[in-house]
Amino acid sequence: MKKLNRILIAILLPLVFACTTDTTSFEIVVKGGEHFPEDAEVVITRRRLDTLRKFETLVKKGFTNGTLSYKGKAESIHAVMFNVKTAEGMPASPIIQMALEPGLTEIYFTSKNEFTFKGGQYSDMLINPVINDADYQKAQSAVYKHIEQGISYKDTIVLNEYYRLAGISSRARGKVLKQVYEQQNNPLAKLLLHNSGYYTGDHIEAMKTKEELASQLGENREAVLTKLLNEAAKKTYAIRATLDVGKTIKEFAGDNLEGENIQLSDVLKKNKYVLVELWASWCGPCRAEIPHMKRAYKEFNPKGFEIVSFSLDDKQSAWENASKEEELPWINISDVKGYDSPVAEMFAKPAIPANWLVDASTGKIIAKHLRKKALDNKLEELLK
């Protein structure tokens, strides 16, 4: 009988342990806070499921004696973004794409730009192969060095060099993630890599692969998010097809800074060619483009060229201040609803700046996303 009891205990103890072990609890410990401003905070965010273009904050906490510890629970393993921000909300560290997963995660900043990482298998997969890659280290070091010189959207040379260097860094990271991806058999690992920077080069192929991976993961948050993102992407592609060259521009309207409502159709009636431009006060590339657009406008407006810029700002004051600072000479309207605007939806909520050149006599799109000399060349061809 005693022997039977010992056997039963041996069987039951692992079962009891399995039932009581918490597989959702996590702890994140961050050290090296002395490299950041005293009021700096660690911020961890993730994409919201109810509105995919927005993010929700999971953690926002300052350092104590250079260290931070945060404990919580995660309903399932999924991707999050980690970085250190100043009190004004400006980035003070690199953005780290990691997984929120059970167990201990340790991040130690050896400088404001460099860190070591120790944690769960999924975060380790996303982070360590990249930060330990020599090509990525070299590329990212060049980005940091350039940033330290100061970047302004008004200095197009400096801004363009930043984008060039950032592109090199991004490609180096993607190359590493591709190598990691090819070593994986776990569908969650593959999906996290897809959603955190690995890209096949083919949107349709990538969407199909992610759908297949998500279908294997049930109600995992990353799988649910992927399905929603794919549905949104399909809708976006369908809308974009209606905005190709040869299609008719859709009607829209907005108020200018004086409160006057302006319809695109009314602008078309009075001009030969109209450039519809989407921009925002917070968009550095948009504002970097404005000086060149002003020169083109000065030359071609007397010949029948007009610009209708629609701001995707969601704060009236931000839109007003940027417009006045830039001294925009063309039609400048908005509904101040940001990416929730029906106009943004109409144009497939694009990355900005984005534009479409319209033949006013037909309402047909004759070119799109014209920048700098490309805009000049097209206008010279049309209005010579």
C-alpha positions, 0 to 999 in steps of 0.5 A: 500500500505504501508503495502504491501511495508513493507511485500515486504521489510521483504521478500526481505531483507533476500534474499539480505543478503543471496546473499551478504553474503560471505560464503568463507571468513575465518580468522585464528588468532594464538596467543602464538608465544612467545613460538617459535623462533623469525623467526618461521612461521605458515605454512598451507598446503594441498595435491595437486590434480595434484600430490597427494604425494606432498603438496602446501603451502596456508599460510606461515607467521611469528608472530608479537608480538606473534600474527598472523592473516591471511584472505583468501577465501576457494572454499569449506571446506576441510582438511589442516595441520597446524603447526609452523616451524623454518626458516630451515623448522623444525617442532616447534609445533604439526601438527594440522589436521583441516578444512579450513572453513568460519569464524574465527579460533583461535589457542592459544599456551600455550606452544610449544606443547599445544594449545587451539582451537576455530573455525568452526564445522568441525575443532572443531570436528577434534581437540577438542575431541582429545586434551581433551581426557585424554588417548591421552594427556598422550600418546602425553605427553610421545612423547614430553618428548621423543623428547626433549631428542633428537632423532637420526636415528643412535640410534636405541633404542631411535628411536624405542622407539619414534615409539612405543610411537608415535604408542600409541598416534596414536591409542589413537587419532584414538579411539577418532575419531571413537567415533566422527565418530559414532555420525555423519550423515553429509557426509562431516564430515564423509569424513573429519574424514576418511581423517584425521585419522579415520580408520576402519581397513579394506582398502577395506571397507574404500575405499568403504565408502569414495567413497559413501560419496564423491559421495554425495558431488559433486565438494567439494574439499575433495570429489574430492581429495578422488576420486583421492586418491581412484583411486591411491590406486586401482592402487597401490594395483594392482602393489603390487600384482605383487610384492608378493612372487613368482612373478618375479622381474621387471627389472630396472636400475640406475646410481651409484655415479661414473655415471656408469649405472647398470642393475638389471639383470646384478647383478642377473647373478653374485650372488645367492640372491639379496636384492633390497632396496628402501631408501633415505637420508631423511628417518630416519628409512632407515638409522637406518637400515643401520648398521645392513644391513652392518653387514649382508652384510659383513657376507653373501656377500662372499657366494653369497649375494648382495644388490642393493639399489635404492635411492628415493632422488631428489637431487644429493647432498643429495644422495651423502652426505648420501651415503658417510656418511654411507659408503655403501659397496654395489651397490648404484644407483638412477635416482635422481627423487624422488617419480617421478621416474619410478622405484618408480612407478614400486614398487608402490611408497611404504613407505620406507624402503622397500625391496624384496629378489630375487632368482637370478637364477630364478628372483623370489621374495622369501621374502619381507620387511626383517628387522634386525634379519628376514634378518639374519634368511632368509640368514642363511637359504638360504646360510648355 
